[in-house]
Amino acid sequence: MKEFHSFGWYAAKIAPLLPKEYLKPVPSRLWGGFAYLIVVIMGILMISITDLHPIINIVVSVILGTSFASLGFLGHEILHGTIVRKAWIRDLLGAIAFWPLSTGPNLWRKWHNMNHHVHTQDDHKDPDAWPNIEQVVDKPFLKWIYKIPFPIRACASFLSLAVQFSVHSTMMFMLYIKEFKPKKKPAVWIQLILPWATWIGLLFVIGPLKWLFAFLLPLLIANLIVMGYISTNHRLNPLVPVNDPLANSLTVTVPKWVDVLHFNFSYHTEHHLFPAMSPKYYPIVKEHIKKMWPDRYHEMPHFKALIALWKTPRVYDQNTELVDPRLGNAYGSLGNGLDPENIQSRQVRKKEEKKK
């Protein structure tokens, strides 16, 4: 794909074809969040005040973990203003939804809404973008990481999905806290401290073993589910000079019942075109995109996207290729030669050799 268009360019062409109410908030989406909140409270109470068999505790932990993740998806939706528009209500509901993941609404809007969405797949400005080969060569720690054999790196990368969201959220706090105005910094700190104080307080109340089932294991499961989506949102796409959602984003397909449980989070290209639109309308947006730009749109089954991630490295070269600095193998990105059905690499000289 040689020609890029901004998300506004696409949105302007699709908007006239959408229902008149497509940008209105949809408060009814909160009912799903209310159901998840009840499940979370009941699950934690069940583990805390009863002595259940370990297998039952594990089952409850899985339910809690999936609920934590779904609340995070809803929190993402809330903080885009697609459910309620009044700022203090939006932030309160967003804080509650993100409470299990311990990410504050002010930080999330700064990190995700204002930086990731505005600078998607810009290797210098997008806080979620993966590095290019020059950045790896210039940083000793990254250079050491990429000397590890690729199969080990791939395995470690997938195992790390169970902690990646929490770790990245902490990194984003350290990156952006200094950018908040002095009057807002106390609120950002409070939004970080209160959730963790809740979960650490729970540890002292119910003890380490029950806390493992009531919070730690569910948090790992939630990280795994959330990062299972986030890792496929852009990591197979190229870095781009223009924020073009059809070039830099991937929509994954999942069973309909999973979309219901996860608030249509799988429709990621659609979300980057219309971040202020309720995901309720994303299936309609998808239909129009596929009719108007079928050769530009990227979608694939979620499990195939994960397999493609496993088989390809995460370092960019020339913005469009994914390269392994250790072996010198290069793979195309989506729209630039990557075929998820038949992933092939070509041999290139290592960047270190080019610099000699």
MARTORVO-281115 format. One record per residue: residue in three letters; x negated, y, z negated of N, C-alpha, C in turn. Coordinates in steps of 0.02 Angstrom, whole numbers, plus 50000, padded with zeros to 5 digits. Last residue first. Layout:
residues N
alaXYZXYZXYZ
...
END
This chain:
residues 356
lys485464992449507484744991649504484404994649566
lys486804993049528486504998949497485734998449496
lys487144980849576487204986449622486824992549594
glu487024973049464486554971949517486544977849565
glu488124977249390487474978449362486934977749417
lys489174972649467489054979849465488364981449438
lys488834958449569488984961349504488794968749505
arg489554955749730488964957049688489164960149623
val490884943849743490604950549755489974951149712
gln491894931349812491284932949776491034939949795
arg493644930549785493074930949830492474933049790
ser495014919549738494514924849725494004924949781
gln496764916649740496094915349765495634921149749
ile498264909749697497774914649675497074912549697
asn499654907549755499014904649776498454909549760
glu500704914149702500804907149718500144903649735
pro500314927349690500404923449628500494915949641
asp499154935049780499714930449793499794926049732
leu498504950649806498614945549754499234941449771
gly498394960949901498134954249916498234948949864
asn498984972149845498314972549873497994965649878
gly500154970149782500164974949837499494975649872
leu499294966649636499934966449671499964972049722
ser497534964349676498074966049630498734965749669
gly496314951449713496744957149730497234958549674
tyr494794947749629495474945749647495854952149667
ala493114942149626493594947549633494264944849656
asn491724936849528492324935149566492794941049568
gly490614938549450490634942249512491224940449556
leu490454933049326490384928549384490364932249450
arg490524944549242490044939249230489914935049292
pro491564952949282490884955549283490354950049275
asp492824949449385492494946349328491764948549329
val494084961149437493444957749445493204954749379
leu495364966049538495224963549471494604959349475
glu495584980349642495354973549631495234972149558
thr495924993649649496404988749676496194981549665
asn494925002049594495625002949575496094997349596
gln493624998049608493935001749664494695002349656
asp494004986049489493484988749532493814991949593
tyr494504982149321494644984749388494004986949423
val494744967649225494314973449239494424975649311
arg495334955649188495684961949174495244968049183
pro495494940849297495174945049245495534951749239
thr496744927749314496384933549339496064937449283
lys497464917449255496984915749308496564921549333
trp498334923349165497844918549141497284917449192
leu499134930749252498704934249204498154929549178
ala499804920349314499364924649354498894928549309
ile500544915749206500044911349236499544915449277
leu501384926849189500914924949135500364920349161
ala502104926249308501694932249294501174930649240
lys502764914349289502274914849343501814920849333
phe503614917649184503104912649171502574912749226
his504474927249244504024929149190503454924049180
pro504564928149422504754924949359504234926349305
met504334944749489504194937649490504444934649424
glu504194959349593504544955549540504324948249545
his503944974749667503614968749640504034965649584
tyr504264983549818504494981449752504154974949730
arg503934985949948503544989249896503684986449827
asp504804979850033504094978150040503664981249986
pro506054985450002505924978349986505184976449989
trp506704998449977505974997449982505784990149966
met508114997249983507785003050013507035001950023
lys508494985449919508784987049985508364992350020
lys507814986149800507674980549845507974981549914
ile508394997549743507674997449760507534992049811
his509714993249724509574998649771508844998849791
glu509544983249627509864981649691509694986949743
lys508994990549520508604985449554508894983749622
val510074998249480509485001549508509074996549548
ile510864988049427511114991849485510534995349520
pro510084983649319510234978949374510494982549437
tyr510074995649237509494993649276509634988449330
tyr511094999649153511175000949224510584998549267
lys510664996449025511294993649048511364994249124
pro509615004548993509464998349029510094994549052
ser510025021549017510145015448978509975009349021
met508735032749066509355029149082509425022949038
ala507525038549054508065041449014508735038149028
pro506715032049147506605030749076507155033549031
phe506795027249292507305030849254507235029449179
leu505615021149334505955025849378506445030249340
his505295012949229504835018449245505125023349295
his506385004149235506305008449176505835014249191
glu506134997449353506735001549348506675006449289
thr505014990349314504954995349368505535000149364
his505604982049215505124987149197505004992349251
tyr506684973049152506734977449210506244983349202
ser506574966649031506204963749087506204968349148
phe507434971848938506744974448938506344971948998
asn508784969648912508564970948981507854973748985
phe508864965848775509094972548797508824974548866
his508614952948739508044957648740508224964348771
leu509794945848751509464946048686508924951448682
val510024947748889510514950248840510174950948771
asp508914941448944509004948648955509494951548905
val509244928548905508654931648876508684939148885
trp510354926048983510454926248911509854929348875
lys509774925749112510224931149093510314931749018
pro508014921649115508724919749115509164925449088
val506974933849200507094929149145507824927049149
thr505744941849297506424939049293506444933649239
val504904957549286504904950249281505634947849275
thr504224970649379504824968049346504784960449344
leu502794980549365503074974049385503694972549344
ser501974995249430502384991749381502664985249410
asn501345002849528500985001549465501374997549413
ala502165004049640501485001549649501184999249583
leu503325008949594503365003049637502685000049651
pro502935020349522503165014349486503225008049529
asp501605030149539502095026949583502325020449550
asn500745042449506501155038249462501745035449502
val499275041349602499935044449594500355039749551
pro498175033449603498065040649598498715044549588
val498145018249501498405022249557498265029749547
leu497665001449479497615008249455497805012749514
pro498834988149524498224992149531498244998549489
asn499494974949417499564980349465498924984449471
leu499414966549314499274963549380499304968749435
arg499774974549207499094971749209498914968049273
his501054979549185500604983149230499934979649243
asn501854969949117502144976149143501714979449197
thr501304959049055501474958349126501734964849157
ser501124963148925500534960948962500674960149036
ile502434965548882501994971248895501384969148937
tyr502934952148864503204956748915502694962048933
gly502084947348768502224943048825502534947048882
met502174956848671501594957148715501664952448774
val503394952248613503344959048640502764959548690
ile503024939148574503584940348620503524947248653
leu501934941448488501864936948545502414938248597
asn502474949748390501924952148432501874948048496
ala503384940448336503634946448368503104949448414
ile502484931248281502954929048334503214935048372
leu501874939348185501474936348238501914934148297
leu503004942148106502644947648139502214944948196
pro503364929348056503804932948102503464938648139
leu502174927447975502304923148033502804926448081
leu502384938347881501774937747922501894933347984
phe503754937447823503504943047861502914941447907
ala504184925347770504664930847775504414936547818
phe503104916647765503674914847806504154920747818
leu502214924047684501984921247747502574919747794
trp502984926047573502844931847616502594929547685
lys502934913647514503564915847542503474921747589
leu501544914247479501814908847522502474910947553
pro501324926147398501004925147463501334919947508
gly502794934047323502204929847323501954928247393
ile503814943247308503994936247321503404931447323
val503184955347269503814953347239503944945847248
phe502054957147345501974956747273502614954247239
leu502644957447474502134952447457502074951547382
leu503404968947469503744962447472503264956847454
gly502374978347476502774977747415503134971147412
ile502034976447608501544974647556501884974047488
trp503214981147668503004974247679502484971947628
thr503274994547620503834989947611503604982647615
ala502084999747665502204999447592502764994547577
trp502314999247802501814994747773501874994247698
pro503345009147811503465002147830502964997347798
leu502625020747753503235017947724503365010647746
ile501505024147837501405021447769502025017847743
leu501995029447957501535023747957501535020247890
gln502795039847917503095034747960502635028647968
ile501845047447850502375044147811502695038547852
trp501095052147959500785047847908501315044047869
val502065059948022501765054348058501435049448010
ala502315069547923502855065047944502575058947980
pro501045076147917501305072447859501855067447878
lys500965081948051500535076448031500795072647970
lys501715093248076502015086748092501605080748067
lys500935104048042501585103348009501905096448021
pro499815102748128499745101648055500415100648020
lys500235093248276500175099648241500165098448166
phe499265079548335499895082248308499755088848272
glu498025074948364498345079248414499005082148389
lys497615065948270497275072548271497605077448319
ile498325054648302498505058348242498205065348242
tyr497895047348415498345053048424498485057148362
leu496995037148375496855041348434497255047748433
met497595031048268496935034248257496765038948315
phe498735026148334498795030848278498145034648268
met498165017448424498505023348450498605028548394
met497705007648336497215011348376497525017848403
thr498935002748291498465005848244497945010148280
ser499404997448411499785002848378499335006548328
his498484987248432498494993048478498874998948447
val498824978648327498154981548331498154987748375
ser500154975548359499994978648294499314981948296
phe499994969748486500404975648478500224979348413
gln499094958548462498904964248504499324970448493
val499334946848399499164952548356499074959048396
ala499664937648494500024937248430499854942848382
leu498764939148594499424942348603499814942448538
ser497674931348569497694937948538498344941648549
leu497874920448650497974919648578498044926448543
phe497524926448771498214924348760498364923248686
ser496154928948748496604934448766497334932548753
ala495644916148729495634920948673496114926648686
cys495824911148860496154907948803496204912748744
ala495014919948932495724919448948496104916448890
arg493744917548874494044924148870494794923848882
ile493584904348913493614905848841493934912748831
pro493534905649053494054901549021494134903048947
phe492354914549069493034916649084493574912349051
pro491104916148941491394912448998492144913949006
ile490584932548899490874926248876491184922648936
lys490314944648949489814939448962490054932548938
tyr491264953148905491354950448973490784945848994
ile490744956748781491374952948785491424949448853
trp489654964648819489534958248784490154953748790
lys490324975448873489854971748915489714964848885
leu490974980148761491364977348816490924973148862
phe489824984448690490264979348662490684976048717
pro489184994148777488844987848759489324982448733
lys489825002248911489965001048841489684994248820
asp489575003249046489325008549004489435007448929
val490244992549103489514992749108489224997749059
val491574996449081491314990449050490554990649047
gln491695007749160491795008449088491515002349051
glu491525002349288491045007249262491085007949186
ile492644994349305491994991049297491464995849269
asn493995000649201493684999149265492964996749252
pro495154993949076494574997749099494364996049171
trp496974995849073496364991949062495774995349097
ala498105007448994497765004849054497135001049035
asp498695013748888498805006548894498445003448953
pro498495027248898498205023748840498275016248843
asp498045035049043498535030349017498225026448959
lys496905042349082497435045649044497955041049015
his496005034549155495745039349106496285042149060
asp496705026449242496215023249197495915028049147
asp498375026349257497815030949267497275028649217
gln499505018949231498965015949270498455021049295
thr500495033049199500475025749206499935023449255
his500695045549137500055043949169499965036449181
val501965046049082501755051649125501125049849166
his502025034549003502495035549058502265040949107
his500925036548912500965030748955501425031949015
asn501275049748858500635048148889500675042148937
met502575051248811502235057148837501575055548873
asn503035038248772503435042648816503015047948850
his501895032648697502245029248751502595034048799
trp501305042348608500915037248643501275034748705
lys502405050248566501785053248589501395048348633
arg503335040648527503515045348580502905048748608
trp502605034048426502825030448485502995035248542
leu502415044048328501845041148363502055037848428
asn503755046048292503365051548319502755049048357
pro504165033148244504465036148304504065041848334
gly502885021248194503325026948182503585030048246
thr502835004148170502645009548216503135015248209
ser503084991448111502724996748075502435002148122
leu503884981548153503244982148189502824987848161
pro504994983448071504614977148067503944977448101
trp505364996948116505114995648048504734989048043
phe505965000248233505254998748236504954996948168
ala507265002948186507164997548235506424995448239
ile507015013948102507295007748075507155001848121
ala506545023248196506115021148141506355014548111
gly507675024848276507065022048305506595019548251
leu508545030848185508705024248211508095020848242
leu507795042848166507975038548110508125031448133
asp507725048148296507115046148261507245041648201
arg509105050248323508685046048367508075043648330
ile509405059348222509735052748222509335047848265
trp508625070148260508495067048194508825060148190
ala509095073148395508405071248380508325067548314
lys510415066548483510245070848428509585068548398
arg510665056248573510235061748595510025066248537
val510685038448582510915044648550510425050148569
ile510235030748692510785028448649511095034248612
thr509155035548758509685032648799510285030248758
gly507965040748707508565044848706509145042048746
his506885033248689506935036448755507565040748760
leu507155027648569506695033248569506595036348639
ile508015016948605508265022548565507825028648573
glu507115008348673507695011248707507945017448670
his506265004948568505995007948629506545011548668
gly507194998648486506865004748464506565008548522
leu507464987248562507994992148552507694998848529
phe506234980948551506484982748617507034988048612
gly506224979148411505714983348443505934985548513
leu507254970148398507334976848368506824981648397
ser506624959448460507214962448492507364969348463
ala505604956648366505444958548434506024962148467
phe506364953048253505894958648249505744961248319
ser507004941648307507404947548289506964953748282
thr505944932948320506314934948381506744941148367
gly505614932048183505134934648232505474936948296
leu506764926048126506554932848106506084935948157
ile506704913748191507284918148201507114925348182
val505494909348137505564910148210506144914748226
ser505844908648002505304913148024505354914548099
val506784898448003507004905147986506484910348008
val505894888048035506454889548080506704896748067
ile505074888347922504784889647988505334891548038
asn506004884747823505674891247820505374893147887
ile506254871747863506794876647867506504883747865
ile505004866347834505244866147904505804871247913
pro504904867947693504464871647738504704871847811
his506494870047614505994865447641505564869447691
leu506704884047501506884880047558506314875247578
asp507194891047372506624886747385506804881847440
thr507724908247380507844901047377507204897347390
ile507384921447394507734919547333507904912147328
ser506654922847518506424925847455506734922947393
ile507354916847622506684914347605506474916747535
met508524924647615508564917347611507884914347590
leu508044937647636508344935847572508364928247562
ile507644936447769507144938047717507414936247648
gly508884933647829508334928947835507804930147781
met509644945147800509864938647775509294933547776
ile508894954847871509004955547799509184948747768
val508974949648003508324950847970508404951047894
val510354949648027509974943348031509314944047993
ile510614963348019510924958747971510544952147969
leu509884967448131509704969948065509994965548010
tyr510574961448236509884959348221509674961548152
ala511764968848228511774961648219511074959048201
phe511284981648258511594980448192511614972948177
gly510884979748390510384981148339510644979848269
gly512144978148448511654972748451511114973548399
trp512674990748424512984984848393512514978948394
leu512005000048501511804999248431512114993148398
arg512625001248621512044996748619511804995548547
ser513545011148609513775004248595513194999348593
pro512995023148654512935021348583513145014248566
val512225027948782512695022248773512635019948701
pro512095044048864511895039148812512445033848803
lys512095046149042512415047348977512175042048926
leu511635043449166511165046549120511475048249052
tyr512745037649232512125033749224511625036849176
glu514015041749264513835041849194513145038749181
lys514175039649400514115046549376513865046849304
pro513165026249466513775028649432513665035549402
leu512085030349609512225027349543512875029949514
leu511695036949720512035030549731512265027349665
pro510935047849685511605049049713512015042649722
ala509705041149638510185044249592510875045449622
ile508825037449740509285032449713509845035649672
lys508095048749773508435045049826508945040049800
ala507555052749652507975057449688508375053949744
ala506735041849620507345043149580507825047749617
tyr505665043249710506115037549714506785039049679
trp505145055449661505315054649732505805048949741
gly504845052849529505375057649544505605057049616
phe503755044549537504395041549514504975046249529
ser502895048249692503015048949620503675045749602
his502115037249808502625042249793502715042449717
phe500795033049922501095032949856501615038549850
glu500165022550046500535028650032500875028049964
lys499575010150053499145015950059499505022450040
met499574994050000500005000050000499565006250000
END
